Amino acid sequence: MFKFGMGELLIILLIVLLLFGAAKLPEIGRALGKAIKEFKKAGKEVKDDIEEVTKDSK
């Protein structure tokens, strides 16, 4: 998927720090973590549904 090196991650962190300030970073991190978790969960559900449909059609 996406592969970020250390340099890219530091630049992204610096931009986020400048935009939102240091006080908001933990809140943003938690929200981003929850969003990623939900996205992965939805992707797994779609994959499971597709596998179930293809298994039923055989």
Biopython code that builds the backbone (N, CA, C, O; Angstrom):
import numpy as np
from Bio.PDB.StructureBuilder import StructureBuilder

atoms = [
    (1, "MET", "N", (0.852, -1.169, 0.000)),
    (1, "MET", "CA", (0.000, 0.000, 0.000)),
    (1, "MET", "C", (0.902, 1.237, 0.000)),
    (1, "MET", "O", (1.595, 1.496, -0.984)),
    (2, "PHE", "N", (0.898, 1.993, 1.081)),
    (2, "PHE", "CA", (1.764, 3.161, 1.167)),
    (2, "PHE", "C", (2.985, 2.797, 1.983)),
    (2, "PHE", "O", (2.878, 2.166, 3.035)),
    (3, "LYS", "N", (4.126, 3.191, 1.499)),
    (3, "LYS", "CA", (5.358, 2.946, 2.239)),
    (3, "LYS", "C", (6.038, 4.286, 2.468)),
    (3, "LYS", "O", (6.493, 4.941, 1.530)),
    (4, "PHE", "N", (6.095, 4.676, 3.728)),
    (4, "PHE", "CA", (6.726, 5.933, 4.092)),
    (4, "PHE", "C", (8.044, 5.643, 4.786)),
    (4, "PHE", "O", (8.128, 4.760, 5.640)),
    (5, "GLY", "N", (9.060, 6.385, 4.417)),
    (5, "GLY", "CA", (10.336, 6.298, 5.105)),
    (5, "GLY", "C", (10.330, 7.234, 6.306)),
    (5, "GLY", "O", (9.360, 7.956, 6.534)),
    (6, "MET", "N", (11.404, 7.218, 7.060)),
    (6, "MET", "CA", (11.494, 8.057, 8.250)),
    (6, "MET", "C", (11.430, 9.537, 7.884)),
    (6, "MET", "O", (10.806, 10.323, 8.596)),
    (7, "GLY", "N", (12.064, 9.919, 6.792)),
    (7, "GLY", "CA", (12.049, 11.320, 6.373)),
    (7, "GLY", "C", (10.654, 11.819, 6.051)),
    (7, "GLY", "O", (10.278, 12.922, 6.449)),
    (8, "GLU", "N", (9.890, 11.020, 5.336)),
    (8, "GLU", "CA", (8.526, 11.406, 4.988)),
    (8, "GLU", "C", (7.650, 11.524, 6.231)),
    (8, "GLU", "O", (6.846, 12.449, 6.350)),
    (9, "LEU", "N", (7.814, 10.575, 7.157)),
    (9, "LEU", "CA", (7.021, 10.619, 8.389)),
    (9, "LEU", "C", (7.349, 11.853, 9.220)),
    (9, "LEU", "O", (6.453, 12.458, 9.807)),
    (10, "LEU", "N", (8.617, 12.229, 9.277)),
    (10, "LEU", "CA", (8.999, 13.427, 10.025)),
    (10, "LEU", "C", (8.419, 14.687, 9.393)),
    (10, "LEU", "O", (7.979, 15.592, 10.102)),
    (11, "ILE", "N", (8.415, 14.748, 8.079)),
    (11, "ILE", "CA", (7.841, 15.908, 7.392)),
    (11, "ILE", "C", (6.341, 15.988, 7.652)),
    (11, "ILE", "O", (5.820, 17.070, 7.921)),
    (12, "ILE", "N", (5.643, 14.860, 7.574)),
    (12, "ILE", "CA", (4.204, 14.836, 7.845)),
    (12, "ILE", "C", (3.935, 15.257, 9.280)),
    (12, "ILE", "O", (3.026, 16.048, 9.532)),
    (13, "LEU", "N", (4.716, 14.737, 10.229)),
    (13, "LEU", "CA", (4.547, 15.096, 11.636)),
    (13, "LEU", "C", (4.780, 16.583, 11.849)),
    (13, "LEU", "O", (4.043, 17.217, 12.604)),
    (14, "LEU", "N", (5.774, 17.144, 11.208)),
    (14, "LEU", "CA", (6.063, 18.572, 11.328)),
    (14, "LEU", "C", (4.908, 19.409, 10.782)),
    (14, "LEU", "O", (4.521, 20.404, 11.395)),
    (15, "ILE", "N", (4.364, 19.019, 9.650)),
    (15, "ILE", "CA", (3.235, 19.751, 9.062)),
    (15, "ILE", "C", (2.022, 19.681, 9.980)),
    (15, "ILE", "O", (1.359, 20.693, 10.204)),
    (16, "VAL", "N", (1.724, 18.500, 10.511)),
    (16, "VAL", "CA", (0.591, 18.345, 11.430)),
    (16, "VAL", "C", (0.819, 19.179, 12.680)),
    (16, "VAL", "O", (-0.109, 19.820, 13.175)),
    (17, "LEU", "N", (2.034, 19.178, 13.192)),
    (17, "LEU", "CA", (2.365, 19.960, 14.380)),
    (17, "LEU", "C", (2.157, 21.445, 14.124)),
    (17, "LEU", "O", (1.627, 22.152, 14.981)),
    (18, "LEU", "N", (2.563, 21.920, 12.967)),
    (18, "LEU", "CA", (2.384, 23.330, 12.630)),
    (18, "LEU", "C", (0.914, 23.689, 12.437)),
    (18, "LEU", "O", (0.486, 24.776, 12.825)),
    (19, "LEU", "N", (0.141, 22.785, 11.841)),
    (19, "LEU", "CA", (-1.266, 23.076, 11.578)),
    (19, "LEU", "C", (-2.127, 23.039, 12.838)),
    (19, "LEU", "O", (-2.993, 23.895, 13.019)),
    (20, "PHE", "N", (-1.900, 22.062, 13.702)),
    (20, "PHE", "CA", (-2.809, 21.835, 14.820)),
    (20, "PHE", "C", (-2.216, 22.161, 16.182)),
    (20, "PHE", "O", (-2.970, 22.328, 17.141)),
    (21, "GLY", "N", (-0.932, 22.257, 16.304)),
    (21, "GLY", "CA", (-0.298, 22.523, 17.590)),
    (21, "GLY", "C", (-0.047, 21.238, 18.360)),
    (21, "GLY", "O", (-0.671, 20.209, 18.102)),
    (22, "ALA", "N", (0.874, 21.315, 19.307)),
    (22, "ALA", "CA", (1.288, 20.128, 20.056)),
    (22, "ALA", "C", (0.176, 19.589, 20.944)),
    (22, "ALA", "O", (0.116, 18.383, 21.181)),
    (23, "ALA", "N", (-0.699, 20.444, 21.436)),
    (23, "ALA", "CA", (-1.757, 20.002, 22.352)),
    (23, "ALA", "C", (-2.771, 19.093, 21.659)),
    (23, "ALA", "O", (-3.372, 18.238, 22.310)),
    (24, "LYS", "N", (-2.967, 19.258, 20.371)),
    (24, "LYS", "CA", (-3.969, 18.477, 19.638)),
    (24, "LYS", "C", (-3.431, 17.150, 19.104)),
    (24, "LYS", "O", (-4.216, 16.308, 18.667)),
    (25, "LEU", "N", (-2.121, 16.942, 19.127)),
    (25, "LEU", "CA", (-1.546, 15.731, 18.533)),
    (25, "LEU", "C", (-2.086, 14.433, 19.133)),
    (25, "LEU", "O", (-2.435, 13.533, 18.370)),
    (26, "PRO", "N", (-2.174, 14.287, 20.462)),
    (26, "PRO", "CA", (-2.719, 13.027, 20.994)),
    (26, "PRO", "C", (-4.156, 12.769, 20.555)),
    (26, "PRO", "O", (-4.520, 11.634, 20.244)),
    (27, "GLU", "N", (-4.964, 13.814, 20.528)),
    (27, "GLU", "CA", (-6.362, 13.680, 20.096)),
    (27, "GLU", "C", (-6.435, 13.274, 18.626)),
    (27, "GLU", "O", (-7.230, 12.409, 18.257)),
    (28, "ILE", "N", (-5.626, 13.882, 17.809)),
    (28, "ILE", "CA", (-5.597, 13.556, 16.382)),
    (28, "ILE", "C", (-5.111, 12.127, 16.179)),
    (28, "ILE", "O", (-5.644, 11.403, 15.338)),
    (29, "GLY", "N", (-4.108, 11.719, 16.940)),
    (29, "GLY", "CA", (-3.593, 10.355, 16.840)),
    (29, "GLY", "C", (-4.639, 9.317, 17.194)),
    (29, "GLY", "O", (-4.773, 8.302, 16.511)),
    (30, "ARG", "N", (-5.388, 9.573, 18.273)),
    (30, "ARG", "CA", (-6.454, 8.641, 18.664)),
    (30, "ARG", "C", (-7.525, 8.563, 17.589)),
    (30, "ARG", "O", (-7.974, 7.472, 17.235)),
    (31, "ALA", "N", (-7.934, 9.703, 17.072)),
    (31, "ALA", "CA", (-8.972, 9.718, 16.039)),
    (31, "ALA", "C", (-8.494, 8.996, 14.780)),
    (31, "ALA", "O", (-9.255, 8.253, 14.161)),
    (32, "LEU", "N", (-7.254, 9.211, 14.408)),
    (32, "LEU", "CA", (-6.702, 8.547, 13.229)),
    (32, "LEU", "C", (-6.609, 7.041, 13.450)),
    (32, "LEU", "O", (-6.906, 6.259, 12.547)),
    (33, "GLY", "N", (-6.201, 6.637, 14.641)),
    (33, "GLY", "CA", (-6.134, 5.212, 14.966)),
    (33, "GLY", "C", (-7.489, 4.540, 14.890)),
    (33, "GLY", "O", (-7.614, 3.436, 14.360)),
    (34, "LYS", "N", (-8.515, 5.213, 15.425)),
    (34, "LYS", "CA", (-9.874, 4.667, 15.368)),
    (34, "LYS", "C", (-10.356, 4.564, 13.926)),
    (34, "LYS", "O", (-10.990, 3.580, 13.546)),
    (35, "ALA", "N", (-10.054, 5.581, 13.126)),
    (35, "ALA", "CA", (-10.484, 5.573, 11.726)),
    (35, "ALA", "C", (-9.822, 4.430, 10.957)),
    (35, "ALA", "O", (-10.474, 3.749, 10.166)),
    (36, "ILE", "N", (-8.541, 4.225, 11.190)),
    (36, "ILE", "CA", (-7.832, 3.130, 10.510)),
    (36, "ILE", "C", (-8.399, 1.788, 10.937)),
    (36, "ILE", "O", (-8.579, 0.894, 10.110)),
    (37, "LYS", "N", (-8.682, 1.643, 12.234)),
    (37, "LYS", "CA", (-9.251, 0.388, 12.746)),
    (37, "LYS", "C", (-10.600, 0.098, 12.095)),
    (37, "LYS", "O", (-10.856, -1.032, 11.680)),
    (38, "GLU", "N", (-11.463, 1.106, 12.004)),
    (38, "GLU", "CA", (-12.777, 0.930, 11.388)),
    (38, "GLU", "C", (-12.660, 0.618, 9.897)),
    (38, "GLU", "O", (-13.416, -0.196, 9.366)),
    (39, "PHE", "N", (-11.716, 1.263, 9.232)),
    (39, "PHE", "CA", (-11.506, 1.018, 7.807)),
    (39, "PHE", "C", (-11.073, -0.423, 7.568)),
    (39, "PHE", "O", (-11.570, -1.083, 6.655)),
    (40, "LYS", "N", (-10.139, -0.913, 8.394)),
    (40, "LYS", "CA", (-9.687, -2.300, 8.257)),
    (40, "LYS", "C", (-10.826, -3.273, 8.551)),
    (40, "LYS", "O", (-10.964, -4.295, 7.879)),
    (41, "LYS", "N", (-11.635, -2.955, 9.551)),
    (41, "LYS", "CA", (-12.764, -3.815, 9.914)),
    (41, "LYS", "C", (-13.757, -3.900, 8.753)),
    (41, "LYS", "O", (-14.236, -4.983, 8.417)),
    (42, "ALA", "N", (-14.059, -2.756, 8.147)),
    (42, "ALA", "CA", (-14.991, -2.739, 7.019)),
    (42, "ALA", "C", (-14.424, -3.522, 5.839)),
    (42, "ALA", "O", (-15.156, -4.254, 5.173)),
    (43, "GLY", "N", (-13.137, -3.376, 5.579)),
    (43, "GLY", "CA", (-12.506, -4.117, 4.492)),
    (43, "GLY", "C", (-12.567, -5.616, 4.721)),
    (43, "GLY", "O", (-12.805, -6.381, 3.786)),
    (44, "LYS", "N", (-12.352, -6.041, 5.967)),
    (44, "LYS", "CA", (-12.421, -7.465, 6.295)),
    (44, "LYS", "C", (-13.843, -7.989, 6.113)),
    (44, "LYS", "O", (-14.040, -9.098, 5.617)),
    (45, "GLU", "N", (-14.833, -7.191, 6.515)),
    (45, "GLU", "CA", (-16.228, -7.609, 6.360)),
    (45, "GLU", "C", (-16.588, -7.775, 4.888)),
    (45, "GLU", "O", (-17.262, -8.737, 4.521)),
    (46, "VAL", "N", (-16.151, -6.861, 4.056)),
    (46, "VAL", "CA", (-16.417, -6.959, 2.619)),
    (46, "VAL", "C", (-15.747, -8.209, 2.050)),
    (46, "VAL", "O", (-16.351, -8.947, 1.272)),
    (47, "LYS", "N", (-14.502, -8.436, 2.443)),
    (47, "LYS", "CA", (-13.779, -9.621, 1.969)),
    (47, "LYS", "C", (-14.497, -10.895, 2.398)),
    (47, "LYS", "O", (-14.655, -11.819, 1.601)),
    (48, "ASP", "N", (-14.934, -10.947, 3.662)),
    (48, "ASP", "CA", (-15.649, -12.126, 4.160)),
    (48, "ASP", "C", (-16.963, -12.340, 3.411)),
    (48, "ASP", "O", (-17.324, -13.474, 3.095)),
    (49, "ASP", "N", (-17.676, -11.248, 3.130)),
    (49, "ASP", "CA", (-18.935, -11.354, 2.384)),
    (49, "ASP", "C", (-18.698, -11.888, 0.974)),
    (49, "ASP", "O", (-19.454, -12.728, 0.487)),
    (50, "ILE", "N", (-17.661, -11.404, 0.332)),
    (50, "ILE", "CA", (-17.345, -11.865, -1.023)),
    (50, "ILE", "C", (-16.985, -13.341, -1.007)),
    (50, "ILE", "O", (-17.430, -14.099, -1.869)),
    (51, "GLU", "N", (-16.177, -13.757, -0.029)),
    (51, "GLU", "CA", (-15.806, -15.168, 0.071)),
    (51, "GLU", "C", (-17.032, -16.038, 0.328)),
    (51, "GLU", "O", (-17.137, -17.140, -0.210)),
    (52, "GLU", "N", (-17.956, -15.547, 1.147)),
    (52, "GLU", "CA", (-19.174, -16.307, 1.443)),
    (52, "GLU", "C", (-20.035, -16.464, 0.194)),
    (52, "GLU", "O", (-20.562, -17.546, -0.064)),
    (53, "VAL", "N", (-20.179, -15.404, -0.572)),
    (53, "VAL", "CA", (-20.989, -15.453, -1.788)),
    (53, "VAL", "C", (-20.358, -16.392, -2.810)),
    (53, "VAL", "O", (-21.059, -17.180, -3.445)),
    (54, "THR", "N", (-19.045, -16.312, -2.971)),
    (54, "THR", "CA", (-18.399, -17.191, -3.946)),
    (54, "THR", "C", (-18.443, -18.644, -3.492)),
    (54, "THR", "O", (-18.541, -19.545, -4.325)),
    (55, "LYS", "N", (-18.373, -18.884, -2.194)),
    (55, "LYS", "CA", (-18.460, -20.250, -1.677)),
    (55, "LYS", "C", (-19.866, -20.803, -1.896)),
    (55, "LYS", "O", (-20.024, -21.971, -2.251)),
    (56, "ASP", "N", (-20.892, -19.969, -1.686)),
    (56, "ASP", "CA", (-22.277, -20.398, -1.876)),
    (56, "ASP", "C", (-22.599, -20.673, -3.341)),
    (56, "ASP", "O", (-23.444, -21.518, -3.637)),
    (57, "SER", "N", (-21.946, -19.977, -4.249)),
    (57, "SER", "CA", (-22.264, -20.132, -5.666)),
    (57, "SER", "C", (-21.644, -21.387, -6.278)),
    (57, "SER", "O", (-21.965, -21.738, -7.414)),
    (58, "LYS", "N", (-20.771, -22.062, -5.553)),
    (58, "LYS", "CA", (-20.118, -23.263, -6.108)),
    (58, "LYS", "C", (-20.927, -24.484, -5.894)),
    (58, "LYS", "O", (-20.520, -25.573, -6.299)),
]
sb = StructureBuilder()
sb.init_structure("model")
sb.init_model(0)
sb.init_chain("A")
sb.init_seg("    ")
for serial, (resi, resn, name, xyz) in enumerate(atoms, 1):
    if name == "N":
        sb.init_residue(resn, " ", resi, " ")
    sb.init_atom(name, np.array(xyz, "f"), 0.0, 1.0, " ", f" {name:<3s}", serial, name[0])
structure = sb.get_structure()
